[in-house]
């Protein structure tokens, strides 16, 4: 079985966690390679819901190695809380199967403080929609070369020194720019120590673990967070996340060669959703949008915020195909479309008097794009129990076939419900 990268092809919330959970049963190791606890994967197994923010979805499969790569930013408190929650459910979360790269950067309390203060200072129209969890400020410190890495948690004196140095600048920002109270370096250090003690056994050389798994003939599954159009370089800037979400970062964010990335699966929701600010050409502010939101349970797994809903956007998907090179598509939440008399697919935009098939490259250009639609007949049948392509209503098959034709990528999997068992391969 080839090594696999799973990535989101839209603005996140496509159902990556469920697909990773499915594929994990045949993998030796599952690696999270970017993002932080601003992402959330909702899994439903046997009717029981489990939401994960940092720990790879494969943790629910006994015996699988789960790794957090160097491209992730880790909030120690959130990580340990997830461990405790899973342990109460009887899941093995021992350091023998759950490991954190020593190169992973750590989210500090001052990162969260700056994140919240910065977003709060923006005018309503300029707000990014950040979760306020310190993700962006942590990545900033990484690029500024003053970040705290997971390995530093095992060296108290180095940790204290780094915190003291960081807060020289952070306190100026907090007090003089945002009008907040200064943070005491010693207090920050002392509050972190208990988490550092518990985290130390989980620290590992993740690159070596990946190498050992492949040398032993095992499959490595690379789990992305967020979606392509939240990518810091290629997304709808500035309404993006702070990391590289495209499939190519699976290598850099986990510490392996890009030659290892063989099977690349694009997760595509059968319609489009977005959380937070930013342009969304196919957004529906009408009864259909409400129908999708309610039937699809479109609330953020991390924030609980309502997701904005709209028709499937092939311009967005076409760009994702170009950037990620998927070998197949996994279409999720097809069941949510049941009951709609007609469906629309955005096949192109009208932008500044021209028809374009890829998103405008200018900042906020997508906000001035008008979607051009194809209309297809819908279906009324309940498809949540369908287990094969042949079992789908004819109009559902036509919808999927058109999606594959317009994207130029075959459909390998279809999901018709939230449970692990409600997915079939073509």
C-alpha positions as CSV (number, residue, x, y, z in Angstrom):
1,X,0.0,0.0,0.0
2,X,1.4,3.4,-1.0
3,X,2.0,6.2,1.5
4,X,-1.0,8.6,1.5
5,X,-1.5,12.3,1.9
6,X,-5.0,13.5,2.9
7,X,-5.7,17.2,2.3
8,X,-8.7,19.5,2.3
9,X,-9.5,21.0,-1.1
10,X,-11.8,23.8,0.0
11,X,-11.8,26.1,3.1
12,X,-11.5,23.3,5.6
13,X,-14.2,21.2,7.3
14,X,-14.4,18.8,4.4
15,X,-14.4,15.7,6.5
16,X,-10.7,14.9,6.4
17,X,-10.8,13.3,9.9
18,X,-13.3,10.7,8.9
19,X,-11.3,9.7,5.8
20,X,-8.1,9.5,7.7
21,X,-9.8,7.4,10.4
22,X,-10.9,5.0,7.6
23,X,-7.5,4.8,6.0
24,X,-5.7,4.4,9.3
25,X,-6.8,0.8,9.7
26,X,-4.3,-0.1,6.9
27,X,-1.5,2.3,7.9
28,X,1.5,1.8,10.2
29,X,1.8,5.4,11.2
30,X,-0.4,8.5,11.0
31,X,1.3,11.9,10.9
32,X,-0.2,15.4,11.5
33,X,2.1,17.8,9.6
34,X,0.7,21.4,10.0
35,X,-1.6,23.7,11.9
36,X,-2.5,23.6,15.5
37,X,-5.6,23.3,17.7
38,X,-7.4,25.8,15.4
39,X,-8.4,22.7,13.5
40,X,-10.9,20.0,14.6
41,X,-11.7,16.6,13.2
42,X,-15.0,15.1,14.1
43,X,-15.1,11.3,14.0
44,X,-18.2,9.1,14.5
45,X,-17.6,5.5,15.3
46,X,-20.5,3.2,16.2
47,X,-22.6,6.3,16.7
48,X,-20.2,7.8,19.3
49,X,-18.7,11.2,18.4
50,X,-15.1,12.0,19.1
51,X,-13.6,15.5,18.3
52,X,-9.8,15.8,18.0
53,X,-7.8,19.0,17.6
54,X,-4.2,17.9,17.7
55,X,-3.9,14.2,18.0
56,X,-4.0,12.4,14.6
57,X,-7.4,10.7,13.8
58,X,-5.7,7.3,13.7
59,X,-5.4,7.2,17.5
60,X,-8.8,5.4,17.6
61,X,-7.2,2.4,15.8
62,X,-5.4,0.2,18.4
63,X,-1.7,-0.3,17.7
64,X,-1.2,2.5,15.2
65,X,1.7,4.9,15.7
66,X,0.4,8.5,15.8
67,X,2.9,11.4,15.2
68,X,2.8,15.1,15.5
69,X,5.3,16.6,13.1
70,X,7.6,19.6,13.2
71,X,5.2,21.6,11.0
72,X,2.6,21.7,13.8
73,X,2.3,24.2,16.6
74,X,1.4,22.5,19.8
75,X,-0.6,23.9,22.8
76,X,0.7,21.7,25.6
77,X,-2.5,22.1,27.7
78,X,-4.8,21.2,24.8
79,X,-2.6,18.2,23.9
80,X,-2.7,16.8,27.4
81,X,-6.4,17.4,27.8
82,X,-7.0,15.4,24.6
83,X,-4.8,12.6,26.0
84,X,-6.8,12.6,29.3
85,X,-10.1,12.5,27.4
86,X,-9.1,9.7,25.2
87,X,-7.6,7.7,28.1
88,X,-11.0,7.9,29.9
89,X,-12.5,6.3,26.8
90,X,-10.0,3.5,27.1
91,X,-7.8,4.6,24.2
92,X,-4.1,3.8,24.5
93,X,-2.3,7.2,24.5
94,X,1.0,6.0,25.8
95,X,4.3,7.5,24.5
96,X,4.9,4.1,22.8
97,X,2.3,5.0,20.2
98,X,1.9,8.8,20.4
99,X,4.9,11.0,19.8
100,X,5.6,14.7,19.3
101,X,8.6,15.9,17.2
102,X,11.2,17.6,19.2
103,X,11.2,20.3,16.5
104,X,7.5,21.1,17.0
105,X,7.0,24.7,18.1
106,X,5.0,25.3,21.3
107,X,2.1,27.8,21.7
108,X,2.7,29.9,24.8
109,X,0.2,31.9,26.9
110,X,1.6,35.1,25.5
111,X,0.8,33.9,21.9
112,X,-2.8,33.5,22.9
113,X,-2.9,36.9,24.6
114,X,-1.4,38.7,21.5
115,X,-3.7,36.8,19.1
116,X,-6.9,37.8,21.0
117,X,-5.7,41.4,21.5
118,X,-4.8,41.8,17.9
119,X,-8.0,40.5,16.5
120,X,-10.0,42.5,19.0
121,X,-8.3,45.7,17.9
122,X,-9.3,45.2,14.2
123,X,-12.4,46.9,12.8
124,X,-15.3,44.6,12.0
125,X,-14.7,44.4,8.3
126,X,-11.0,43.7,8.7
127,X,-11.3,40.8,11.2
128,X,-9.6,37.6,10.0
129,X,-11.8,35.3,12.0
130,X,-8.9,33.8,14.0
131,X,-9.8,31.3,16.7
132,X,-7.6,33.3,19.2
133,X,-5.6,30.2,20.1
134,X,-2.2,31.7,19.4
135,X,-1.5,29.9,16.2
136,X,-0.4,32.9,14.1
137,X,1.8,34.5,16.8
138,X,3.5,31.1,17.4
139,X,4.3,30.7,13.7
140,X,5.6,34.3,13.7
141,X,8.1,33.4,16.5
142,X,9.1,30.4,14.5
143,X,10.0,32.5,11.5
144,X,11.5,35.2,13.7
145,X,13.8,32.4,15.1
146,X,12.8,33.1,18.7
147,X,10.3,30.3,19.1
148,X,10.1,27.7,21.8
149,X,10.4,24.1,20.5
150,X,9.1,21.0,22.2
151,X,12.7,19.8,22.9
152,X,13.1,23.0,25.0
153,X,10.5,21.6,27.5
154,X,13.2,19.2,28.7
155,X,15.7,21.9,29.4
156,X,14.2,24.2,32.2
157,X,17.0,26.8,32.1
158,X,16.9,27.2,28.4
159,X,13.1,27.4,28.6
160,X,13.2,30.1,31.2
161,X,15.8,32.1,29.3
162,X,13.7,31.9,26.1
163,X,10.5,33.1,27.8
164,X,12.4,36.0,29.4
165,X,13.8,37.1,26.1
166,X,10.5,36.7,24.2
167,X,8.5,38.8,26.7
168,X,10.8,41.8,26.4
169,X,9.2,42.4,23.0
170,X,5.8,40.8,23.7
171,X,5.1,43.0,26.7
172,X,5.8,46.2,24.7
173,X,3.1,45.0,22.2
174,X,0.7,44.0,24.9
175,X,1.0,47.2,27.0
176,X,1.7,50.0,24.6
177,X,-0.1,48.9,21.4
178,X,-3.0,46.9,22.8
179,X,-3.4,48.4,26.3
180,X,-3.2,45.0,28.1
181,X,-1.3,44.1,31.2
182,X,2.3,42.9,31.0
183,X,3.0,39.2,31.5
184,X,5.5,38.1,34.2
185,X,8.2,35.8,32.7
186,X,8.6,33.8,35.9
187,X,4.8,33.2,36.2
188,X,4.6,32.1,32.5
189,X,7.5,29.7,33.2
190,X,6.0,28.3,36.4
191,X,2.6,27.7,34.8
192,X,4.2,25.8,31.9
193,X,6.4,23.5,34.0
194,X,3.7,20.9,35.0
195,X,2.7,20.6,31.3
196,X,6.4,20.3,30.3
197,X,6.9,17.5,32.8
198,X,4.0,15.5,31.4
199,X,5.0,16.2,27.8
200,X,8.6,15.1,28.0
201,X,8.0,11.3,27.6
202,X,6.2,12.0,24.3
203,X,9.1,13.8,22.6
204,X,10.7,11.9,19.8
205,X,12.6,12.1,16.5
206,X,9.6,11.8,14.3
207,X,11.7,11.8,11.1
208,X,13.4,8.6,12.3
209,X,10.1,7.0,13.3
210,X,8.7,7.6,9.8
211,X,11.8,6.2,8.2
212,X,11.6,3.1,10.4
213,X,8.0,2.6,9.5
214,X,8.6,2.7,5.8
215,X,11.7,0.6,5.9
216,X,9.6,-2.1,7.7
217,X,7.2,-2.0,4.8
218,X,4.5,0.0,6.5
219,X,2.3,2.7,5.0
220,X,2.5,6.2,6.4
221,X,-0.6,8.3,6.3
222,X,-0.1,12.1,6.3
223,X,-3.0,14.0,7.8
224,X,-3.6,17.6,6.8
225,X,-5.6,20.2,8.7
226,X,-7.6,23.2,7.4
227,X,-8.0,23.4,3.6
228,X,-6.0,24.5,0.5
229,X,-7.8,27.9,0.3
230,X,-6.7,28.7,3.8
231,X,-3.0,28.2,2.8
232,X,-0.8,31.1,3.9
233,X,0.6,31.4,0.3
234,X,-2.2,30.1,-1.9
235,X,-5.4,30.8,0.0
236,X,-7.7,33.9,0.0
237,X,-5.1,36.1,1.7
238,X,-5.3,37.7,4.3
239,X,-8.2,35.6,5.3
240,X,-6.1,32.5,5.7
241,X,-4.4,30.3,8.3
242,X,-0.8,30.7,9.3
243,X,0.6,27.5,7.9
244,X,1.1,25.7,4.5
245,X,-1.9,23.4,4.0
246,X,-1.1,22.0,0.6
247,X,0.0,18.4,0.1
248,X,3.6,19.3,-0.7
249,X,4.1,20.4,2.9
250,X,3.5,16.9,4.2
251,X,7.2,16.2,3.6
252,X,8.6,19.4,5.1
253,X,6.1,19.4,8.0
254,X,6.9,15.8,9.1
255,X,10.5,15.4,8.2
256,X,10.7,13.1,5.2
257,X,11.4,13.1,1.5
258,X,8.7,14.3,-1.0
259,X,9.4,11.1,-2.9
260,X,7.5,9.3,-0.1
261,X,4.3,11.1,-1.1
262,X,2.6,8.7,-3.5
263,X,-1.2,8.6,-3.2
264,X,-2.7,12.0,-2.7
265,X,-6.4,12.3,-1.8
266,X,-8.3,15.5,-2.1
267,X,-11.3,15.7,0.3
268,X,-14.2,17.5,-1.3
269,X,-17.4,18.3,0.4
270,X,-20.3,17.9,-2.0
271,X,-21.1,21.6,-1.4
272,X,-18.9,24.4,-0.1
273,X,-18.6,25.8,3.4
274,X,-16.4,28.4,5.1
275,X,-15.9,29.6,8.7
276,X,-14.8,33.1,9.6
277,X,-14.2,36.1,7.3
278,X,-13.1,36.2,3.7
279,X,-14.7,36.0,0.2
280,X,-17.0,33.2,-0.7
281,X,-18.5,33.5,-4.2
282,X,-21.0,30.7,-4.0
283,X,-22.3,31.5,-0.5
284,X,-26.1,31.2,-0.1
285,X,-27.8,33.7,2.1
286,X,-31.2,32.1,1.6
287,X,-33.4,29.1,2.5
288,X,-31.1,26.7,0.6
289,X,-28.1,27.9,2.6
290,X,-30.0,27.4,5.8
291,X,-31.0,23.9,4.6
292,X,-27.4,22.9,4.0
293,X,-26.3,24.4,7.3
294,X,-29.0,22.6,9.4
295,X,-29.0,19.3,7.6
296,X,-25.2,19.2,7.4
297,X,-24.7,20.1,11.0
298,X,-22.4,22.9,9.9
299,X,-20.9,24.1,13.1
300,X,-17.1,24.3,13.6
301,X,-15.7,21.4,15.5
302,X,-13.2,23.8,17.2
303,X,-15.2,27.0,17.7
304,X,-18.8,25.9,17.4
305,X,-19.3,28.8,15.0
306,X,-21.9,28.4,12.2
307,X,-20.3,27.6,8.8
308,X,-21.3,29.7,5.9
309,X,-22.7,27.4,3.2
310,X,-22.9,27.5,-0.6
311,X,-22.9,25.6,-3.8
312,X,-20.0,23.4,-4.9
313,X,-17.3,25.7,-6.4
314,X,-15.3,24.0,-9.2
315,X,-13.1,27.1,-9.6
316,X,-11.9,26.5,-6.0
317,X,-11.5,22.8,-6.6
318,X,-9.7,23.3,-9.9
319,X,-7.1,25.4,-8.2
320,X,-6.7,22.8,-5.5
321,X,-6.0,20.1,-8.1
322,X,-3.4,22.4,-9.7
323,X,-1.6,23.0,-6.4
324,X,-1.8,19.5,-4.8
325,X,-1.8,17.1,-7.7
326,X,-4.4,14.6,-6.2
327,X,-4.5,11.1,-7.5
328,X,-8.2,10.8,-6.5
329,X,-11.1,12.6,-4.8
330,X,-13.0,11.6,-1.7
331,X,-16.5,13.2,-1.8
332,X,-18.1,13.8,1.6
333,X,-21.6,14.7,2.8
334,X,-23.3,13.8,-0.4
335,X,-26.3,12.8,1.7
336,X,-26.9,16.4,2.7
337,X,-27.9,17.3,-0.8
338,X,-30.8,14.8,-0.8
339,X,-34.1,16.6,-0.9
340,X,-33.0,19.5,-3.1
341,X,-35.0,19.7,-6.4
342,X,-32.0,21.1,-8.2
343,X,-28.3,21.6,-7.6
344,X,-25.9,24.1,-8.9
345,X,-22.2,23.8,-9.7
346,X,-20.0,26.9,-10.1
347,X,-18.0,26.1,-13.2
348,X,-16.3,29.5,-13.7
349,X,-16.3,33.1,-12.5
350,X,-17.0,36.3,-14.3
351,X,-14.2,38.6,-13.1
352,X,-13.6,42.1,-14.4
353,X,-15.6,41.4,-17.6
354,X,-13.9,38.1,-18.3
355,X,-14.7,34.5,-17.8
356,X,-12.0,32.8,-15.6
357,X,-11.6,29.2,-14.5
358,X,-9.1,29.8,-11.7
359,X,-9.4,32.2,-8.7
360,X,-8.1,35.7,-9.2
361,X,-4.6,36.2,-7.9
362,X,-5.1,39.7,-6.5
363,X,-5.7,40.2,-2.8
364,X,-9.5,39.9,-2.2
365,X,-10.1,39.4,-5.9
366,X,-12.5,36.6,-5.2
367,X,-14.8,39.1,-3.5
368,X,-15.4,40.7,-6.9
369,X,-16.0,37.4,-8.8
370,X,-19.5,36.4,-9.9
371,X,-20.1,32.6,-10.0
372,X,-21.3,31.1,-13.3
373,X,-23.4,28.1,-12.7
374,X,-24.5,24.8,-14.3
375,X,-27.8,23.5,-13.0
376,X,-28.4,19.8,-12.5
377,X,-31.5,17.9,-11.2
378,X,-31.4,16.8,-7.6
379,X,-32.7,13.7,-5.9
380,X,-35.1,13.0,-3.1
381,X,-34.0,9.6,-1.9
382,X,-32.3,9.0,1.4
383,X,-28.9,7.7,0.5
384,X,-27.4,7.3,4.1
385,X,-27.6,3.5,3.8
386,X,-26.1,3.2,0.3
387,X,-23.0,1.1,0.1
388,X,-22.0,1.2,-3.5
389,X,-21.9,3.6,-6.5
390,X,-24.6,1.5,-8.2
391,X,-26.9,2.0,-5.2
392,X,-27.0,5.8,-5.6
393,X,-29.9,7.5,-7.4
394,X,-29.2,8.2,-11.0
395,X,-29.1,12.0,-10.4
396,X,-26.6,11.6,-7.6
397,X,-24.3,9.5,-9.9
398,X,-24.6,12.2,-12.6
399,X,-23.7,14.9,-10.1
400,X,-20.6,13.0,-9.1
401,X,-19.6,12.2,-12.7
402,X,-19.8,15.9,-13.6
403,X,-17.7,16.8,-10.6
404,X,-15.0,14.3,-11.7
405,X,-15.2,15.5,-15.3
406,X,-14.9,19.2,-14.4
407,X,-12.0,18.6,-11.9
408,X,-10.2,16.1,-14.1
409,X,-9.7,13.7,-11.2
410,X,-11.4,10.4,-10.6
411,X,-13.6,9.9,-7.5
412,X,-12.2,7.1,-5.3
413,X,-14.5,7.4,-2.2
414,X,-17.9,8.7,-1.4
415,X,-19.3,9.4,2.0
416,X,-23.0,9.4,2.7
417,X,-23.1,9.9,6.4
418,X,-21.0,10.7,9.5
419,X,-20.2,7.2,10.7
420,X,-17.1,5.4,9.7
421,X,-19.1,2.7,8.0
422,X,-21.0,5.2,5.8
423,X,-18.3,5.5,3.2
424,X,-17.7,3.3,0.1
425,X,-15.1,3.1,-2.6
426,X,-15.9,3.3,-6.3
